[in-house]
Amino acid sequence: MQEVGQAAVPQAGGVFQIVLPVRWGDLDALNHVNNTVYMRYIDEARAQLYALAGIPVPGDRASLLVHMESDFLKPMTYPATAVVSLVFKRLGRSSMAFDFIIDTQEAPGEVYVRGANIIVCTDVHTGQAVPWSEDELRRFATCFVLTETASQE
């Protein structure tokens, strides 16, 4: 956790991780996890991040996904247990950028998908971007674990 002014904020390189079972219905006609399902896995990771941080969804503020990029490196098959890692990259006034990696419990470190996304905090009534509150930043900061590798960068 890093302090900016008086607010604790997530530190670059901090990791938030979830585990999801690959379901039979996640597969495409070639018996691989469908590319769109990986995006659902990332959505679920962000939803669980908000839940762990204790930030209500829905609420008067919402985070909108404004950018997503991904590289599909290897097909994932059933059965498997997906491990989704969100790696905190940077904080903007109203945005947060993450890298993500999806591997499996069965083959840790063997990356199937990697990419990046950016979310923007908005006021749900006006649709306008709004700054993250100190409370939101403090709550998010408690959810990311800084690994030895990240702390050495």
C-alpha positions as CSV (number, residue, x, y, z in Angstrom):
1,M,0.0,0.0,0.0
2,Q,1.3,3.4,-0.9
3,E,0.4,6.8,0.5
4,V,-0.5,9.7,-1.8
5,G,-1.1,12.8,0.2
6,Q,-3.0,11.3,3.1
7,A,-4.8,8.6,1.1
8,A,-3.6,5.0,0.8
9,V,-3.7,3.9,-2.8
10,P,-3.0,0.5,-4.5
11,Q,0.6,0.1,-5.4
12,A,1.8,-0.7,-8.9
13,G,2.5,-4.4,-9.2
14,G,0.0,-5.4,-6.5
15,V,-2.0,-8.5,-7.5
16,F,-5.6,-9.4,-6.8
17,Q,-6.4,-13.0,-7.7
18,I,-9.5,-15.2,-8.0
19,V,-10.1,-18.9,-8.9
20,L,-13.0,-20.0,-11.1
21,P,-13.9,-23.5,-12.3
22,V,-14.1,-23.9,-16.0
23,R,-17.6,-25.0,-16.8
24,W,-18.6,-27.3,-19.7
25,G,-20.8,-24.5,-21.0
26,D,-17.7,-22.2,-21.3
27,L,-16.5,-24.2,-24.3
28,D,-16.8,-23.5,-27.9
29,A,-17.4,-25.9,-30.8
30,L,-13.6,-26.8,-30.8
31,N,-13.8,-27.7,-27.1
32,H,-11.8,-24.7,-26.0
33,V,-12.9,-22.0,-23.6
34,N,-14.6,-19.5,-25.8
35,N,-12.7,-16.2,-26.2
36,T,-15.7,-14.2,-24.9
37,V,-15.8,-16.3,-21.7
38,Y,-12.3,-15.0,-20.8
39,M,-13.8,-11.5,-20.7
40,R,-16.5,-12.8,-18.3
41,Y,-13.7,-14.2,-16.1
42,I,-12.1,-10.7,-16.0
43,D,-15.5,-9.1,-15.3
44,E,-16.0,-11.6,-12.4
45,A,-12.5,-10.7,-11.0
46,R,-13.4,-7.0,-11.0
47,A,-16.8,-7.7,-9.4
48,Q,-15.1,-9.8,-6.6
49,L,-12.5,-7.0,-6.2
50,Y,-15.3,-4.5,-5.5
51,A,-17.0,-7.0,-3.1
52,L,-13.8,-7.5,-1.2
53,A,-13.2,-3.8,-1.0
54,G,-16.8,-3.3,0.4
55,I,-17.7,-0.9,-2.4
56,P,-21.5,-1.3,-3.2
57,V,-22.5,-2.2,-6.7
58,P,-24.8,-0.8,-7.8
59,G,-24.4,2.5,-6.0
60,D,-24.3,6.2,-6.9
61,R,-20.9,5.7,-8.5
62,A,-20.0,3.0,-11.0
63,S,-16.8,2.0,-12.8
64,L,-17.1,1.6,-16.5
65,L,-14.8,-0.5,-18.6
66,V,-13.3,1.9,-21.2
67,H,-10.5,-0.2,-22.6
68,M,-9.8,-3.9,-23.0
69,E,-7.1,-5.6,-24.9
70,S,-6.1,-9.3,-24.8
71,D,-3.7,-11.8,-26.3
72,F,-5.0,-15.4,-26.5
73,L,-1.8,-17.4,-26.2
74,K,-3.0,-21.0,-25.7
75,P,-6.5,-22.7,-25.7
76,M,-7.8,-23.7,-22.3
77,T,-9.8,-26.9,-22.2
78,Y,-12.2,-28.6,-19.8
79,P,-11.7,-29.7,-17.0
80,A,-9.6,-26.9,-15.5
81,T,-9.6,-24.3,-12.8
82,A,-8.9,-20.8,-14.1
83,V,-6.8,-18.5,-12.0
84,V,-7.4,-14.8,-12.9
85,S,-4.9,-12.3,-11.7
86,L,-5.5,-8.5,-11.9
87,V,-2.2,-6.7,-11.6
88,F,-2.6,-3.1,-10.6
89,K,-0.7,-0.9,-13.1
90,R,-1.6,2.8,-12.5
91,L,-4.0,5.2,-10.9
92,G,-5.5,8.2,-12.6
93,R,-7.7,10.9,-11.1
94,S,-10.8,8.9,-12.1
95,S,-9.3,5.8,-13.8
96,M,-7.4,2.6,-12.9
97,A,-5.4,0.5,-15.2
98,F,-4.8,-3.2,-14.8
99,D,-2.9,-5.9,-16.5
100,F,-4.4,-9.4,-16.3
101,I,-3.2,-12.9,-16.7
102,I,-5.2,-16.1,-16.8
103,D,-3.5,-19.4,-16.1
104,T,-4.8,-22.5,-14.3
105,Q,-4.3,-24.2,-11.0
106,E,-3.3,-27.3,-12.9
107,A,-0.5,-25.5,-14.8
108,P,0.6,-22.4,-12.8
109,G,2.6,-19.9,-14.8
110,E,1.4,-21.3,-18.1
111,V,-0.4,-18.3,-19.4
112,Y,-3.5,-18.8,-21.6
113,V,-4.6,-15.2,-21.9
114,R,-3.0,-11.9,-21.0
115,G,-4.0,-8.3,-21.5
116,A,-5.0,-5.0,-20.0
117,N,-8.0,-3.0,-19.1
118,I,-8.9,0.4,-17.8
119,I,-11.9,1.4,-15.7
120,V,-13.2,4.9,-15.1
121,C,-15.2,5.9,-12.0
122,T,-18.4,7.7,-13.0
123,D,-21.4,9.3,-11.4
124,V,-24.4,7.1,-12.4
125,H,-26.7,10.1,-12.5
126,T,-24.7,12.3,-14.8
127,G,-22.6,9.7,-16.6
128,Q,-19.5,12.0,-16.0
129,A,-16.2,10.8,-14.8
130,V,-15.5,11.6,-11.1
131,P,-12.4,11.3,-9.0
132,W,-11.9,8.2,-6.8
133,S,-12.6,9.0,-3.2
134,E,-9.9,8.6,-0.5
135,D,-12.1,5.9,1.0
136,E,-12.4,3.9,-2.3
137,L,-8.7,4.1,-2.8
138,R,-8.0,2.9,0.7
139,R,-10.4,0.0,0.3
140,F,-8.9,-1.0,-3.0
141,A,-5.4,-0.8,-1.6
142,T,-6.2,-3.5,1.0
143,C,-7.2,-5.9,-1.8
144,F,-3.9,-6.0,-3.7
145,V,-1.0,-8.1,-2.6
146,L,2.5,-6.9,-3.5
147,T,4.6,-9.9,-4.6
148,E,8.4,-10.0,-4.2
149,T,8.8,-9.7,-7.9
150,A,6.7,-6.6,-8.1
151,S,8.4,-5.0,-5.1
152,Q,11.8,-5.4,-6.8
153,E,10.7,-3.6,-9.9
